[in-house]
Amino acid sequence: MTGVAGAVTPQILKASNEESIKSTIDSLKEQVGFNHLPLKEHKTMNTIIHKADSRGDANHGWLHSRHTFSFANYYNPERMNFGVLRVLNDDTVQAGMGFGTHPHANMEIVSIPLEGDLEHKDSMGNVAVIKEGDVQVMSAGTGITHSEYNASKENQVKFLQIWVIPNKQNVEPRYDQVTLSDIVKQNEFYQVVSPNEGEQGVWVHQDAWFHLGSFEKGKSDSYKIKKEGNGVYIFVLEGEVEVDGEKLSRRDGMGVWDTDGFTVKATEDARVLLMEVPMSL
C-alpha cells in the first residue's frame, strides 16, 4: 500500500502481527490489565515506570514512532497495555508524508497534536486538520477506514496516537474534534477526554478521563481518581516532574493504581498528560 505523497505505508499501521500480538478484541480482553491489575490486598499506591528510552523505536524515514506499548514489530510481553490503554504512540511525520487509508474497528482512537498540522480523511466523509491545542477522537466501532498525513509541505508534524479499548462493541462509527484554547489553564490540569457527551473535551465509549497540564517550575497540582478501580498513566510531554517523590523526565511514563490520587510537581517547566482508565474490562 502506498500512503500520501508516495510514502510506503509501513507495518506500523497494524495493531499486531501473527508472530507477536493477537489482534482480536477477545484476545485483547484476555490480555488487558494482565500485568497491571489492581491488587486488592494492597492499600498503598502501586506504580510502574516506563523510561523514554525503553520504548519501542520504529524509524521509517518519513515516519519516526516511539511505542510505549507493544505495537506492530515492537513486541514486549511486559508492555502490552496499561488497563484498557492499549496504544500510546509518539509519532513524527515528515513534511508532505502520511499514513495511507487503513481500517480500524472496535477501538476508541484519540489523537493529540503536539506540533504542526495533521490532516484527517475517513470513510464517513470527514475531512479536517488538527493542530496543537486540538484533540480528536474517532470511535471505530463496526468499522471505519481513514488516512492521516502531514498537511504541510515544509514542516514536520508531531502527535500522540492513543488507543483505548471500548466498553461497548460494534457501536456506530463517529468522528469529533475540539479546540481547547478557551479552556487551557496554567499550573493546573484541565479535562480533554471524558466518558460523557457534552462535557469538556471529547468523549469516548469508556470510563476514561484525560487531562493536560502545563506547569511552571515549582508549581504542582493534585489529581483525584474519578472512578474506583481506575488507574492513571502519567506521560511527561516536556520538562521534568515529580509524582509523589518519583522523578520523571521528558517522554517518561508512569502508571499508578490502587490509589485515590496523587500529586504532580514540576521540577522544571513541564507539560503533562494524565490518562485515567479502567484497569480491567
C-alpha positions in Angstrom: 0.0 0.0 0.0 1.2 3.5 -0.8 0.5 6.4 1.5 0.2 10.1 0.9 2.8 11.7 -1.3 4.3 8.4 -2.2 5.1 7.3 1.3 5.0 3.5 1.7 2.6 2.5 4.4 4.6 0.6 6.9 3.6 -2.4 9.1 3.2 0.1 11.9 -0.3 0.7 10.8 -1.3 -2.8 12.0 -2.1 -3.3 15.6 -0.2 -6.6 15.6 1.0 -9.5 13.5 0.7 -13.3 13.8 4.1 -13.7 15.3 3.7 -11.2 18.0 0.3 -10.0 19.2 -3.2 -11.5 18.8 -5.3 -8.8 17.2 -8.8 -9.9 18.0 -10.8 -8.0 20.6 -11.4 -11.3 22.5 -7.6 -11.7 23.0 -7.2 -8.1 24.0 -9.9 -8.7 26.7 -7.8 -11.6 27.9 -4.6 -9.5 27.9 -6.0 -6.2 29.3 -4.5 -5.4 32.6 -2.9 -8.8 33.0 0.4 -7.3 34.3 -1.1 -4.2 35.9 -4.2 -5.4 37.7 -5.1 -3.7 40.9 -4.0 -5.9 43.9 -6.9 -5.5 46.3 -4.8 -6.6 49.3 -2.5 -3.7 48.8 -3.6 -0.4 50.5 -0.8 1.7 49.1 -0.3 3.1 45.6 1.2 0.7 43.1 3.4 2.1 40.3 5.2 1.1 37.1 7.8 3.2 35.4 8.5 3.3 31.6 11.5 5.4 30.8 11.5 7.3 27.5 14.5 5.3 26.1 12.9 2.0 26.9 10.0 2.5 24.4 9.8 0.7 21.0 11.6 2.6 18.3 10.4 2.4 14.6 12.1 4.8 12.2 10.8 4.6 8.6 12.5 7.8 7.5 9.2 9.6 6.7 7.8 8.4 10.0 9.5 8.0 13.4 7.4 6.4 16.0 8.1 5.5 19.6 5.8 2.9 21.1 5.1 2.8 24.9 3.2 -0.4 24.4 3.6 -3.4 22.0 2.7 -2.3 18.5 3.5 -3.7 15.0 7.0 -5.1 15.0 7.7 -3.9 18.6 6.6 -6.7 21.0 7.3 -6.9 24.7 5.1 -9.2 26.7 5.6 -6.9 29.8 4.4 -3.9 27.8 1.1 -4.9 26.2 -1.1 -2.3 27.8 -2.0 -0.4 31.0 -5.5 -1.4 31.8 -7.7 -0.6 28.8 -5.0 1.8 27.5 -3.8 -0.3 24.6 -1.6 2.0 22.4 0.4 5.2 23.1 2.4 6.1 20.0 4.6 9.2 19.9 4.7 9.9 16.1 6.7 12.4 14.0 5.7 12.6 10.3 7.9 14.4 7.8 6.6 17.2 5.5 4.1 16.1 2.9 4.1 12.5 4.1 1.5 10.4 5.8 -0.4 7.2 6.5 -2.4 5.7 3.6 -6.0 4.6 4.0 -6.3 1.8 6.5 -9.1 0.2 8.6 -10.0 0.1 12.3 -12.8 -1.5 14.3 -13.9 -1.6 17.9 -11.4 0.9 19.3 -11.5 4.4 20.7 -8.7 6.4 19.0 -7.6 9.7 20.4 -5.1 12.0 18.6 -3.4 14.9 20.3 -1.2 17.1 18.0 1.9 18.4 19.6 3.4 20.4 16.7 2.3 21.1 13.1 -0.9 20.3 11.2 -2.3 16.8 10.8 -5.0 16.2 8.1 -7.6 13.5 8.5 -9.9 11.9 6.0 -12.3 9.0 6.6 -14.9 6.8 5.1 -17.7 8.8 6.8 -16.8 11.8 4.7 -14.9 13.8 7.3 -12.0 15.9 6.2 -10.3 18.0 8.9 -7.0 19.4 10.0 -6.0 19.3 13.6 -3.1 21.2 15.2 -1.6 21.8 18.6 -4.4 22.8 21.0 -6.9 20.4 19.4 -8.0 17.0 20.4 -9.5 14.5 18.0 -11.5 11.3 18.7 -12.7 8.5 16.4 -14.9 5.7 17.6 -14.1 2.9 15.1 -17.0 0.7 16.2 -18.4 -1.5 13.4 -15.6 -0.4 11.1 -14.0 2.6 9.5 -11.2 3.5 7.2 -9.2 6.7 7.4 -5.9 8.3 6.4 -3.7 10.8 8.3 -1.0 12.9 6.8 1.1 16.0 7.3 -0.8 18.9 5.8 2.5 20.9 5.5 4.9 20.6 2.6 7.6 22.3 4.7 7.3 21.3 8.4 7.1 18.1 10.3 4.1 17.2 12.4 4.2 15.5 15.8 1.2 13.9 17.5 0.2 11.3 20.0 -1.9 8.4 18.8 -3.8 6.8 21.7 -6.0 3.7 21.6 -8.4 2.8 24.3 -10.4 -0.5 24.3 -14.1 0.5 24.5 -16.7 -0.8 26.9 -19.2 -1.2 24.0 -18.7 -3.3 20.9 -19.9 -2.6 17.4 -21.1 1.0 18.0 -21.8 3.3 15.1 -18.6 4.9 14.0 -18.2 8.6 14.7 -15.6 11.4 14.5 -15.2 14.6 16.5 -12.6 17.2 17.3 -12.4 20.2 19.6 -10.2 23.2 20.1 -9.1 23.7 23.7 -7.7 27.2 23.5 -10.5 28.6 25.6 -10.1 26.1 28.4 -6.3 25.9 28.8 -5.2 26.6 32.3 -1.8 27.3 33.7 -0.4 25.3 36.6 -3.4 23.0 36.8 -4.9 20.1 35.0 -7.8 20.6 32.6 -10.0 17.9 31.1 -9.7 17.0 27.4 -11.4 13.5 27.3 -14.3 12.0 29.3 -17.0 9.3 29.1 -19.8 11.8 28.9 -21.1 13.6 25.8 -21.4 17.3 26.4 -18.6 17.6 28.9 -15.4 19.5 28.4 -13.3 18.0 25.6 -14.2 15.0 23.5 -16.0 11.8 24.8 -15.2 8.1 24.4 -17.1 4.8 24.9 -15.2 4.0 28.1 -14.9 5.2 31.7 -11.8 7.2 30.9 -10.7 10.7 31.6 -7.7 12.5 30.1 -6.2 15.8 31.4 -3.5 18.0 30.2 -1.5 20.5 32.3 1.3 23.0 31.7 3.3 23.9 34.8 6.0 26.4 35.8 8.9 25.2 37.8 7.9 24.6 41.4 4.2 24.5 40.7 2.1 21.5 41.4 -1.5 20.1 41.2 -3.2 17.1 42.8 -5.3 14.6 40.8 -8.1 12.6 42.3 -9.2 9.3 40.7 -12.7 9.7 39.3 -13.8 6.1 39.3 -12.9 3.5 41.9 -10.6 0.8 40.5 -9.3 3.0 37.7 -5.6 3.7 37.3 -3.8 6.7 35.7 -1.0 6.6 33.1 1.1 9.8 33.5 3.1 10.8 30.4 5.5 13.7 30.5 5.4 15.6 27.3 8.0 18.2 28.2 10.2 19.1 31.1 10.6 17.3 34.4 8.2 16.4 37.3 7.9 14.5 40.5 5.0 12.3 41.2 4.8 11.6 44.9 8.6 11.7 45.0 9.3 9.8 41.8 11.3 11.8 39.2 10.1 11.7 35.6 11.7 13.4 32.6 10.6 14.2 29.0 8.6 11.3 27.5 8.8 9.1 30.6 5.6 7.3 31.6 4.4 6.2 34.9 1.3 4.1 35.7 -0.3 4.4 39.1 -3.2 2.3 40.6 -4.6 1.2 43.9 -4.8 4.9 45.0 -7.3 7.6 45.4 -5.0 10.2 43.9 -1.5 11.7 43.6 0.4 15.0 43.2 2.4 16.1 40.2 5.1 18.8 40.9 7.1 20.4 38.2 10.9 20.4 39.0 11.4 22.2 35.6 8.8 23.9 33.4 6.7 20.9 32.2 3.7 19.7 30.3 2.0 16.5 31.4 -0.8 14.2 30.1 -2.8 12.2 32.5 -4.9 9.2 31.2 -7.3 7.7 33.7 -8.6 4.3 32.5 -10.2 1.2 34.0 -7.7 -1.5 34.9 -9.9 -4.3 33.6 -12.9 -4.7 31.3 
